[in-house]
Amino acid sequence: MENNVEFILTGGELSDIEKQAYIARGREKYGRALEKVEVKLDGEYADIHYYTAKVPFERIRRITGYLVGTIDRWNNAKKSEEKDRVKHAV
């Protein structure tokens, strides 16, 4: 299928144009890449499930007044300040 989207169809048949339309609808609805589309046909009804690709997540922390993802670009004084801070339990 289009761009390696796995398409699983049960309960009937669809043309390639219809399959592409379901994929396009999922991309438009969720705004990101799809991994898999499952369509279960029951007469005139279609039960559709979209599975989106995982979004890379980078932890952002507030440390000493700055929002940061990583501290690898900090100078030694700021790294020392982060190491010595009191960490509170959540």
TAPE-V667849 format. One record per residue. RES is the residue in three letters. SS is DSSP state (H for helix, E for strand, - for the rest). PSI is psi in whole degrees, -180 to 180 (999 if undefined). OMEGA is omega in radians with two decimals (* if undefined). Layout:
BEGIN
res:ss:psi:omega
RES:SS:PSI:OMEGA
RES:SS:PSI:OMEGA
END
This chain:
BEGIN
res:ss:psi:omega
MET:-:-180:-3.05
GLU:H:125:3.09
ASN:H:41:3.07
ASN:H:32:3.02
VAL:-:123:3.11
GLU:E:129:-3.11
PHE:E:117:-3.12
ILE:E:123:-3.08
LEU:E:129:3.06
THR:E:150:3.04
GLY:-:8:3.13
GLY:-:-161:-3.12
GLU:-:149:3.07
LEU:-:149:3.05
SER:-:164:3.09
ASP:H:-35:3.12
ILE:H:-41:3.12
GLU:H:-40:3.11
LYS:H:-44:3.12
GLN:H:-36:3.12
ALA:H:-40:3.09
TYR:H:-41:3.11
ILE:H:-44:3.13
ALA:H:-39:3.12
ARG:H:-43:3.13
GLY:H:-41:3.11
ARG:H:-41:3.13
GLU:H:-42:-3.10
LYS:H:-44:-3.05
TYR:H:-16:3.06
GLY:-:22:3.09
ARG:-:177:-3.05
ALA:-:145:3.10
LEU:E:143:3.02
GLU:E:-40:-3.03
LYS:E:147:3.04
VAL:E:126:3.08
GLU:E:127:3.11
VAL:E:124:3.07
LYS:E:116:-3.12
LEU:E:139:3.08
ASP:E:89:-3.08
GLY:-:-120:3.13
GLU:-:-3:-3.10
TYR:E:147:3.09
ALA:E:125:3.06
ASP:E:114:-3.01
ILE:E:132:3.05
HIS:E:127:3.11
TYR:E:138:3.08
TYR:E:115:-3.09
THR:E:156:3.08
ALA:-:148:3.13
LYS:-:142:3.12
VAL:-:128:3.11
PRO:-:135:-3.08
PHE:-:129:3.07
GLU:-:128:-3.13
ARG:-:133:3.06
ILE:-:128:-3.12
ARG:E:152:3.02
ARG:E:112:-3.12
ILE:E:125:3.09
THR:-:43:3.05
GLY:-:0:-3.12
TYR:E:141:2.99
LEU:E:122:-3.06
VAL:E:153:2.99
GLY:-:-50:3.10
THR:-:160:-3.12
ILE:-:14:-3.05
ASP:-:-18:-3.13
ARG:-:7:-3.13
TRP:-:156:3.05
ASN:-:172:-3.05
ASN:H:-37:-3.13
ALA:H:-44:3.14
LYS:H:-37:3.08
LYS:H:-39:3.11
SER:H:-40:3.10
GLU:H:-41:3.12
GLU:H:-39:-3.12
LYS:H:-35:-3.07
ASP:H:-4:-3.06
ARG:-:156:3.12
VAL:-:125:3.12
LYS:-:123:-3.10
HIS:-:144:3.10
ALA:-:150:3.13
VAL:-:999:*
END
